[in-house]
Amino acid sequence: MVNRMILANVLHRPVRTAVSILAVAIEVVMVMMVVGLTSGLVQESAKRVEGVGADLLVQPPGASFLFGLTQAPMPLKIGEKLAQVPHVMYVAPSLFQFHTTGGLNLIYGIDLRSFNQVTGGFVYHGGGPFTGPYDVLVDDWYAKANHVKVGQKLSLLNHDFRVAGIVEHGKGARLFIPLETAEDLSGARDKASIFFVRCTDPAYTNQVVDAIHQLLPKHQILSVKEYMSLMTSNNLPALNAFVTAMIAIALGIGFLVIFLSMYTTITERTREIGILKSLGASKGYIINIILREASLLALIGIGLGWLGAIIGRRVFLGAFPTLSIDLTVGWALRAALLALAGSLVGAFYPSLRAAQLDPVDALAYE
């Protein structure tokens, strides 16, 4: 009987019901998409660095683990010293350059021979290695997103570059230029922003870290495993604050819409509530009905929100192939719990107000 009453109430005002469900769905989509986008970008960036194949990353003193923020590159001669450390097999220097036209991109200036030694070499989807100082290699995701073809001209760092090759994604950056060219454009001759170090065996990583610390006591040396552990939104205060703010906004939307929906429902059904109370319905019974109706709306909204997040991910990735959106079951459940909790909190005051109505006054309400 109660379930029929709740269903009838929901169907009685289809527009208001639809708006309430949509608000909850938007709340779920916002939480999942914002978290998925931020964590996906961070994790994808970390995986690309891991994909270089190095065991260690050597950076200047005080460098951030966020690549490209360091303004004090190291002398290339340090690479010669690193190569002499026991159990070091290969050392590849790289000089970072930021390109902001048409989006924010980190460009690796690389010595192709040493970079190939560390990474095992690029897999070319088209074209080939550098043949001139103003050649550029782009990964396949960048090429797809920007409709780039081999031989095409790209304007980077205020210069025209020729696309020499399109390579498989996952080896650090999406754009690569010759190290000498990066040095010329930045004015940092014989400098490197980072040295990728590959050990003879990953088991020697800790020993090599200790040896490099003795050789370069002020420099920052990170194992790739340590770097991966740092690349989370919790270690990025601004990003973490952004995610928290977006979740709070989403919760506010869901709370307010459910609150207004339930409050309006109580106002419109004051007479019906009076009839229930005159027939002996307790305060707990009235509160139970209102909260169950809010829960039904929330559950339908959660289901639509999950579906909307999946569709939204496909749409975003179709429009922006270089994006990475990580939709996890864990955050899907968190979003659902947050939406359900917000809906119940939003419905609690209206349900309490309904339960406190005087039966005589409610029956006389027009």
C-alpha positions as CSV (number, residue, x, y, z in Angstrom):
1,M,0.0,0.0,0.0
2,V,2.8,2.4,1.0
3,N,4.8,1.6,-2.2
4,R,1.7,2.3,-4.3
5,M,1.2,5.6,-2.6
6,I,4.8,6.6,-3.1
7,L,4.7,5.6,-6.8
8,A,1.4,7.6,-7.3
9,N,3.0,10.6,-5.7
10,V,6.0,10.4,-8.0
11,L,3.8,10.1,-11.1
12,H,1.4,12.8,-10.0
13,R,3.8,15.6,-10.9
14,P,5.9,14.2,-13.8
15,V,7.8,17.4,-14.6
16,R,8.8,18.0,-11.0
17,T,9.8,14.3,-10.7
18,A,11.9,14.5,-13.8
19,V,13.6,17.7,-12.6
20,S,14.5,16.0,-9.3
21,I,15.8,12.9,-11.0
22,L,17.8,15.1,-13.4
23,A,19.4,17.1,-10.6
24,V,20.6,13.9,-8.9
25,A,21.9,12.5,-12.2
26,I,23.8,15.8,-12.9
27,E,25.2,15.6,-9.4
28,V,26.5,12.0,-10.0
29,V,27.8,12.9,-13.5
30,M,29.7,15.9,-12.2
31,V,31.4,14.0,-9.4
32,M,32.4,11.1,-11.6
33,M,33.5,13.2,-14.6
34,V,35.5,15.7,-12.5
35,V,37.3,13.1,-10.5
36,G,37.7,10.8,-13.6
37,L,39.1,13.6,-15.7
38,T,41.6,14.9,-13.0
39,S,42.8,11.5,-11.9
40,G,42.9,10.3,-15.4
41,L,45.1,13.1,-16.6
42,V,47.5,12.7,-13.7
43,Q,47.7,8.9,-14.0
44,E,48.1,9.1,-17.8
45,S,50.9,11.6,-17.5
46,A,52.6,9.3,-14.9
47,K,52.2,6.3,-17.1
48,R,53.8,8.1,-20.0
49,V,56.8,8.8,-17.9
50,E,56.9,5.2,-16.7
51,G,56.7,4.2,-20.4
52,V,60.0,5.8,-21.1
53,G,61.6,2.7,-19.6
54,A,64.0,4.4,-17.2
55,D,64.5,3.2,-13.6
56,L,65.6,6.6,-12.2
57,L,64.9,10.3,-12.8
58,V,67.6,12.8,-12.0
59,Q,66.5,16.4,-11.7
60,P,68.1,19.7,-10.5
61,P,68.1,20.7,-6.8
62,G,64.7,21.7,-5.6
63,A,63.0,20.5,-8.8
64,S,59.3,19.7,-8.7
65,F,58.1,16.2,-9.7
66,L,55.7,18.1,-12.0
67,F,57.9,18.2,-15.1
68,G,58.4,21.5,-16.9
69,L,58.3,23.7,-13.7
70,T,62.0,23.7,-13.1
71,Q,63.8,26.8,-14.5
72,A,67.4,25.7,-13.8
73,P,68.5,23.0,-16.2
74,M,71.6,20.9,-15.4
75,P,74.9,20.7,-17.4
76,L,75.0,17.9,-19.9
77,K,78.3,16.8,-18.4
78,I,76.4,15.4,-15.5
79,G,75.2,12.7,-17.8
80,E,78.8,11.5,-18.4
81,K,79.3,11.2,-14.6
82,L,76.0,9.3,-14.3
83,A,77.1,6.9,-17.0
84,Q,80.2,6.0,-14.9
85,V,78.1,5.0,-11.8
86,P,78.2,1.2,-11.3
87,H,75.1,-0.6,-12.6
88,V,74.0,2.3,-14.8
89,M,73.5,1.1,-18.4
90,Y,72.1,4.1,-20.3
91,V,71.6,7.8,-19.6
92,A,69.3,10.0,-21.7
93,P,69.2,13.8,-21.2
94,S,66.0,15.7,-22.0
95,L,65.3,19.5,-22.1
96,F,61.7,20.4,-21.5
97,Q,59.9,23.2,-23.4
98,F,56.3,24.3,-22.8
99,H,54.2,25.0,-25.8
100,T,50.9,26.9,-25.0
101,T,49.5,27.6,-28.4
102,G,46.3,25.5,-29.0
103,G,46.6,23.9,-25.5
104,L,49.3,23.2,-23.0
105,N,51.9,20.7,-24.2
106,L,55.3,19.6,-22.8
107,I,57.9,19.1,-25.5
108,Y,60.8,16.9,-24.9
109,G,64.1,18.0,-26.5
110,I,65.9,14.6,-26.8
111,D,69.1,13.1,-28.0
112,L,67.5,10.4,-30.2
113,R,70.3,7.9,-29.9
114,S,70.5,7.8,-26.0
115,F,66.7,8.2,-25.7
116,N,66.2,5.1,-27.9
117,Q,68.7,3.2,-25.7
118,V,66.7,4.0,-22.6
119,T,63.2,3.5,-24.1
120,G,64.0,0.6,-26.5
121,G,63.2,2.9,-29.5
122,F,60.1,4.4,-30.9
123,V,57.4,2.5,-32.8
124,Y,56.7,4.5,-35.9
125,H,53.1,4.7,-37.3
126,G,54.4,6.8,-40.2
127,G,57.5,8.6,-41.2
128,G,60.8,8.1,-39.4
129,P,63.4,9.7,-37.1
130,F,64.7,13.3,-37.2
131,T,66.5,14.3,-40.4
132,G,66.9,18.0,-39.7
133,P,67.1,20.4,-36.8
134,Y,63.5,21.6,-37.1
135,D,61.9,18.1,-37.3
136,V,59.4,17.0,-34.8
137,L,58.0,13.6,-33.7
138,V,54.4,13.5,-32.5
139,D,52.6,10.6,-30.9
140,D,49.6,9.0,-32.5
141,W,47.1,10.5,-30.0
142,Y,48.3,14.0,-30.7
143,A,48.2,13.3,-34.4
144,K,44.6,12.0,-34.2
145,A,43.4,14.9,-32.1
146,N,45.0,17.6,-34.3
147,H,44.7,15.8,-37.7
148,V,48.5,15.8,-38.1
149,K,50.1,14.0,-41.0
150,V,53.8,13.2,-41.8
151,G,55.4,16.0,-43.7
152,Q,52.9,18.6,-42.3
153,K,54.2,21.9,-40.9
154,L,53.6,22.6,-37.2
155,S,54.1,26.0,-35.6
156,L,55.8,25.3,-32.3
157,L,57.8,27.6,-30.0
158,N,57.4,30.4,-32.6
159,H,59.1,28.3,-35.3
160,D,57.8,26.0,-38.1
161,F,58.6,22.3,-37.6
162,R,58.2,19.5,-40.1
163,V,56.5,16.4,-38.8
164,A,59.1,13.7,-39.4
165,G,57.2,10.8,-37.9
166,I,54.2,9.7,-35.9
167,V,55.1,7.4,-33.1
168,E,53.3,5.1,-30.6
169,H,52.1,7.0,-27.6
170,G,53.4,6.3,-24.1
171,K,57.0,7.4,-24.1
172,G,57.0,10.5,-22.0
173,A,55.8,13.5,-24.1
174,R,53.5,13.8,-27.1
175,L,56.0,16.0,-28.9
176,F,59.7,15.5,-29.4
177,I,62.3,17.7,-31.0
178,P,66.1,17.4,-31.3
179,L,68.0,18.3,-28.1
180,E,70.2,20.8,-29.9
181,T,67.2,22.6,-31.3
182,A,65.6,22.8,-27.8
183,E,68.9,24.2,-26.5
184,D,69.0,26.9,-29.2
185,L,65.3,27.9,-28.6
186,S,65.7,28.1,-24.9
187,G,69.1,29.7,-24.8
188,A,70.3,26.8,-22.6
189,R,73.4,25.5,-24.3
190,D,74.6,22.0,-23.2
191,K,71.8,21.8,-20.6
192,A,69.2,19.2,-19.6
193,S,66.0,19.4,-17.5
194,I,66.2,15.8,-16.6
195,F,68.3,12.7,-17.0
196,F,66.5,9.4,-17.6
197,V,68.7,6.6,-16.1
198,R,68.3,2.9,-16.9
199,C,70.1,0.4,-14.7
200,T,71.6,-2.9,-15.8
201,D,69.0,-4.5,-13.7
202,P,66.0,-2.9,-11.8
203,A,67.1,-4.8,-8.7
204,Y,70.1,-2.4,-8.5
205,T,67.9,0.7,-8.5
206,N,68.3,1.5,-4.7
207,Q,72.1,1.0,-4.9
208,V,72.3,3.4,-7.9
209,V,70.1,6.0,-6.1
210,D,72.5,5.9,-3.1
211,A,75.5,6.2,-5.4
212,I,74.1,9.2,-7.3
213,H,73.1,10.9,-4.0
214,Q,76.8,10.7,-3.0
215,L,77.8,12.0,-6.5
216,L,75.1,14.8,-6.6
217,P,74.0,15.3,-3.0
218,K,71.8,18.4,-3.7
219,H,70.0,17.0,-6.8
220,Q,66.7,15.3,-6.7
221,I,66.8,11.6,-7.6
222,L,63.6,9.6,-7.8
223,S,63.0,6.1,-8.7
224,V,60.2,5.7,-11.3
225,K,58.1,3.8,-8.6
226,E,58.5,6.7,-6.2
227,Y,57.6,9.1,-8.9
228,M,54.4,7.1,-9.7
229,S,53.4,7.2,-6.1
230,L,53.7,11.0,-6.0
231,M,51.5,11.5,-9.1
232,T,48.2,11.6,-7.4
233,S,45.7,14.4,-6.9
234,N,46.3,14.2,-3.1
235,N,49.9,15.4,-3.8
236,L,48.6,18.3,-6.0
237,P,47.0,20.7,-3.5
238,A,45.4,23.0,-6.1
239,L,44.0,20.1,-8.1
240,N,42.7,18.4,-4.9
241,A,41.0,21.7,-3.9
242,F,39.5,22.0,-7.4
243,V,38.0,18.4,-7.1
244,T,36.7,19.1,-3.6
245,A,35.0,22.4,-4.8
246,M,33.4,20.7,-7.8
247,I,32.0,17.9,-5.6
248,A,30.7,20.4,-3.1
249,I,28.9,22.3,-6.0
250,A,27.4,19.0,-7.3
251,L,26.2,18.1,-3.8
252,G,24.7,21.6,-3.4
253,I,22.7,21.2,-6.6
254,G,21.3,17.9,-5.7
255,F,20.5,18.9,-2.1
256,L,18.7,22.1,-3.1
257,V,16.6,20.5,-5.9
258,I,15.5,17.6,-3.7
259,F,14.8,20.0,-0.8
260,L,12.6,22.2,-3.0
261,S,10.9,19.2,-4.6
262,M,10.0,17.6,-1.3
263,Y,9.0,20.9,0.3
264,T,6.7,21.7,-2.6
265,T,5.3,18.2,-2.3
266,I,4.4,18.7,1.4
267,T,2.8,22.1,0.6
268,E,0.7,20.6,-2.2
269,R,-0.3,17.5,-0.2
270,T,-1.1,19.1,3.2
271,R,-4.7,17.9,3.0
272,E,-3.7,14.3,2.1
273,I,-1.2,14.3,5.0
274,G,-4.0,15.5,7.3
275,I,-6.2,12.6,6.2
276,L,-3.3,10.1,6.9
277,K,-2.8,11.5,10.4
278,S,-6.5,11.5,11.1
279,L,-6.5,7.8,10.2
280,G,-3.8,7.2,12.8
281,A,-0.6,7.6,10.9
282,S,2.3,8.4,13.2
283,K,5.0,11.0,12.7
284,G,7.5,8.2,11.9
285,Y,5.1,6.8,9.3
286,I,4.9,10.2,7.5
287,I,8.6,10.8,7.7
288,N,9.2,7.3,6.3
289,I,6.9,8.0,3.3
290,I,8.7,11.2,2.4
291,L,12.2,9.8,2.8
292,R,11.3,6.7,0.8
293,E,10.0,8.9,-2.0
294,A,13.2,10.9,-2.0
295,S,15.2,7.7,-2.0
296,L,13.3,6.4,-5.0
297,L,14.0,9.7,-6.9
298,A,17.7,9.5,-5.9
299,L,18.2,5.9,-7.0
300,I,16.7,6.6,-10.4
301,G,18.9,9.7,-10.7
302,I,22.0,7.7,-9.7
303,G,21.3,5.1,-12.4
304,L,20.8,7.8,-15.0
305,G,24.0,9.6,-13.7
306,W,26.1,6.4,-14.1
307,L,24.8,6.1,-17.7
308,G,25.3,9.8,-18.3
309,A,28.9,9.5,-17.1
310,I,29.7,6.6,-19.5
311,I,28.1,8.4,-22.4
312,G,29.9,11.7,-21.4
313,R,33.2,9.9,-21.3
314,R,32.7,8.6,-24.8
315,V,31.7,12.0,-26.1
316,F,34.7,13.7,-24.6
317,L,37.2,11.1,-25.8
318,G,35.7,11.3,-29.3
319,A,36.1,15.1,-29.3
320,F,39.4,15.2,-27.4
321,P,41.4,12.0,-28.0
322,T,44.4,13.1,-25.9
323,L,42.2,13.3,-22.8
324,S,42.1,10.5,-20.3
325,I,39.0,10.0,-18.1
326,D,39.3,7.3,-15.5
327,L,35.8,6.2,-14.3
328,T,36.3,3.8,-11.5
329,V,33.8,1.6,-9.6
330,G,35.0,3.1,-6.3
331,W,34.1,6.7,-7.3
332,A,30.9,5.5,-8.9
333,L,29.8,4.1,-5.5
334,R,31.1,7.2,-3.7
335,A,29.1,9.5,-6.1
336,A,26.0,7.3,-5.5
337,L,26.4,7.5,-1.7
338,L,26.9,11.2,-1.8
339,A,23.9,11.7,-4.0
340,L,21.7,9.5,-1.8
341,A,22.9,11.2,1.4
342,G,22.3,14.6,-0.1
343,S,18.8,13.7,-1.2
344,L,17.9,12.3,2.2
345,V,19.2,15.3,4.0
346,G,17.4,17.6,1.6
347,A,14.1,15.7,2.2
348,F,14.5,15.4,6.0
349,Y,13.3,18.9,6.9
350,P,10.2,18.7,4.6
351,S,9.4,15.3,6.1
352,L,9.7,16.6,9.6
353,R,7.5,19.6,8.8
354,A,4.9,17.2,7.4
355,A,5.0,15.0,10.4
356,Q,4.4,18.0,12.7
357,L,1.3,19.2,10.9
358,D,-1.8,19.3,13.0
359,P,-4.5,17.0,11.5
360,V,-7.3,19.5,12.0
361,D,-5.4,22.3,10.3
362,A,-4.2,20.0,7.5
363,L,-7.7,18.8,6.8
364,A,-8.9,22.5,6.6
365,Y,-6.1,23.4,4.2
366,E,-7.2,24.5,0.7
